[in-house]
Amino acid sequence: MLKEGFVIDGIKWIIGQHPPKAIPLCPKDLMELEPPTRYEFVETKLKCEKCGKTYSLPRSVEGEREYVLKDINSRTYKTMRFINLDDEAIPIAEDKTSSKNNKFFVVSRLMESKTGLRLVVYAGEKGKEEKTQIFVEPEIKRLSFDQKDLHPTDVFTKLEATFSDGTKASQEKKK
């Protein structure tokens, strides 16, 4: 049994299964709406057989059905996490932590990419858009950051990476 419906372009819609199909309902009495003619690919109106009201659509009935499915899907896609396979960066591990007062956050992700192993650290103040994004690349012994985000010293006093051969790279706030 369906538990939720959607209002799009002033009409209530439910999604039928197998295959998924958008089904329009009369906003007033929830009767399934039908186009006045059989030509859904050109018809831009839907009619309720119960109350007699006709509803205009911004596109053909067939086009509106497709649009409704795409609109609902796009809202689902916004909640998804995407892995960038173009850069072939595949997450291996992730850890998240917050400060004791829960004001700041740090997220670290260990990634395997075509350039090798990479640690990406995101840090900042919770609730704020700005953050720092730091990259640690052990194979080339590099510590860098995303120039478009906050500088690491805007978040940390000192940041240091020590690589397996003893080489160090750091960023430190100037006094």
C-alpha positions as CSV (number, residue, x, y, z in Angstrom):
1,M,0.0,0.0,0.0
2,L,1.3,3.5,-0.9
3,K,2.0,5.8,2.0
4,E,3.0,9.0,0.3
5,G,2.1,11.0,-2.7
6,F,3.5,14.2,-4.3
7,V,2.0,17.5,-5.4
8,I,3.6,18.7,-8.6
9,D,2.2,21.4,-10.9
10,G,-0.9,21.6,-8.7
11,I,-1.9,18.0,-9.1
12,K,-1.5,15.1,-6.7
13,W,0.6,12.2,-7.9
14,I,1.2,8.7,-6.7
15,I,3.7,6.3,-8.2
16,G,2.4,3.0,-9.5
17,Q,4.8,0.0,-9.5
18,H,6.0,-2.5,-12.2
19,P,7.0,-0.5,-14.2
20,P,7.0,2.8,-12.2
21,K,4.3,5.1,-13.6
22,A,3.1,8.5,-12.3
23,I,-0.7,8.4,-11.7
24,P,-2.4,11.8,-11.4
25,L,-5.2,12.3,-8.8
26,C,-7.8,14.9,-8.5
27,P,-6.7,17.4,-5.8
28,K,-10.3,17.6,-4.5
29,D,-11.6,14.0,-4.3
30,L,-8.5,11.9,-5.2
31,M,-10.1,10.2,-8.2
32,E,-7.6,9.2,-10.8
33,L,-7.5,11.8,-13.6
34,E,-7.8,10.9,-17.3
35,P,-7.0,12.9,-20.4
36,P,-10.2,13.8,-22.3
37,T,-8.8,12.0,-25.4
38,R,-6.6,8.9,-25.9
39,Y,-3.7,10.9,-27.2
40,E,-1.5,11.4,-24.1
41,F,1.5,12.4,-26.2
42,V,-0.2,15.6,-27.3
43,E,-3.1,16.1,-24.7
44,T,-2.3,18.8,-22.1
45,K,-5.5,18.4,-19.9
46,L,-6.7,15.9,-17.3
47,K,-10.3,15.5,-16.3
48,C,-11.9,14.1,-13.1
49,E,-14.8,11.9,-13.9
50,K,-16.3,12.4,-10.4
51,C,-16.3,16.2,-10.0
52,G,-16.0,17.1,-13.7
53,K,-13.1,19.5,-13.2
54,T,-10.5,19.8,-15.9
55,Y,-6.8,20.5,-15.0
56,S,-4.3,22.0,-17.4
57,L,-0.7,20.8,-17.5
58,P,2.4,22.7,-18.6
59,R,3.3,19.8,-20.9
60,S,1.6,16.8,-22.6
61,V,0.1,14.2,-20.2
62,E,2.8,11.7,-21.3
63,G,5.5,14.4,-20.8
64,E,4.1,15.3,-17.4
65,R,4.2,11.7,-16.3
66,E,7.9,11.5,-17.3
67,Y,8.6,14.9,-15.6
68,V,6.9,13.8,-12.3
69,L,9.1,10.7,-12.2
70,K,12.2,12.7,-13.0
71,D,11.4,15.4,-10.4
72,I,10.8,12.8,-7.6
73,N,14.0,11.0,-8.6
74,S,16.0,14.2,-8.6
75,R,15.0,14.8,-5.0
76,T,16.2,11.3,-4.1
77,Y,19.5,11.9,-5.9
78,K,20.2,15.0,-3.8
79,T,20.5,12.9,-0.7
80,M,23.0,10.4,-2.4
81,R,26.7,10.4,-2.0
82,F,28.6,10.2,-5.3
83,I,32.0,8.6,-5.9
84,N,34.0,10.3,-8.6
85,L,35.0,7.5,-10.9
86,D,36.4,9.9,-13.5
87,D,39.3,10.5,-11.1
88,E,39.2,6.9,-10.0
89,A,39.3,8.0,-6.4
90,I,37.8,5.1,-4.4
91,P,37.1,5.5,-0.7
92,I,38.9,3.0,1.5
93,A,38.1,4.3,5.0
94,E,36.4,7.2,6.6
95,D,36.3,8.7,10.2
96,K,34.4,11.6,11.6
97,T,34.9,13.4,14.9
98,S,33.7,16.5,16.7
99,S,35.2,18.8,19.3
100,K,34.1,18.2,22.9
101,N,31.7,21.2,22.7
102,N,30.4,19.9,19.4
103,K,31.3,23.2,17.7
104,F,33.9,21.9,15.3
105,F,34.2,18.8,13.0
106,V,36.9,16.8,11.3
107,V,36.2,14.2,8.6
108,S,39.0,12.1,7.2
109,R,38.8,9.9,4.1
110,L,41.4,7.6,2.9
111,M,41.2,7.2,-0.9
112,E,42.9,5.1,-3.5
113,S,43.3,7.0,-6.8
114,K,45.3,6.7,-10.0
115,T,48.0,8.8,-8.4
116,G,48.1,6.6,-5.3
117,L,47.0,6.7,-1.8
118,R,45.6,10.0,-0.5
119,L,44.2,11.2,2.8
120,V,41.6,14.0,2.5
121,V,40.8,15.9,5.7
122,Y,37.8,18.2,5.9
123,A,37.6,20.5,9.0
124,G,35.7,23.5,10.1
125,E,33.0,25.0,12.3
126,K,29.7,23.1,12.3
127,G,26.8,25.0,10.6
128,K,29.2,27.2,8.5
129,E,29.6,26.8,4.8
130,E,33.4,27.4,4.9
131,K,35.7,24.6,5.6
132,T,39.3,23.6,5.0
133,Q,40.1,20.7,2.7
134,I,43.6,19.2,3.2
135,F,45.3,16.6,1.1
136,V,48.1,14.3,2.4
137,E,49.7,12.2,-0.4
138,P,52.3,9.8,1.2
139,E,53.7,8.5,-2.1
140,I,54.9,11.9,-3.2
141,K,55.3,13.2,0.4
142,R,53.1,16.2,-0.2
143,L,50.7,18.1,2.1
144,S,48.4,20.5,0.2
145,F,45.0,22.1,0.5
146,D,42.2,23.2,-1.7
147,Q,42.8,26.9,-2.6
148,K,39.0,27.6,-3.0
149,D,38.4,26.6,0.7
150,L,39.6,28.1,3.9
151,H,43.4,28.0,4.5
152,P,44.2,25.2,6.9
153,T,45.7,27.8,9.4
154,D,42.3,29.4,9.5
155,V,41.1,26.3,11.3
156,F,44.3,24.8,12.8
157,T,47.3,26.4,14.6
158,K,49.6,23.9,13.1
159,L,49.2,21.0,10.7
160,E,52.1,18.5,10.2
161,A,52.4,15.3,8.3
162,T,55.3,12.9,8.9
163,F,55.9,10.4,6.2
164,S,57.4,6.9,6.5
165,D,60.9,8.0,5.6
166,G,60.9,10.8,8.2
167,T,60.2,13.6,5.8
168,K,57.8,16.2,7.2
169,A,55.5,18.7,5.6
170,S,53.6,21.3,7.6
171,Q,51.4,24.4,7.6
172,E,51.6,26.7,10.6
173,K,49.8,29.9,11.6
174,K,52.2,32.9,11.5
175,K,52.5,34.5,14.9
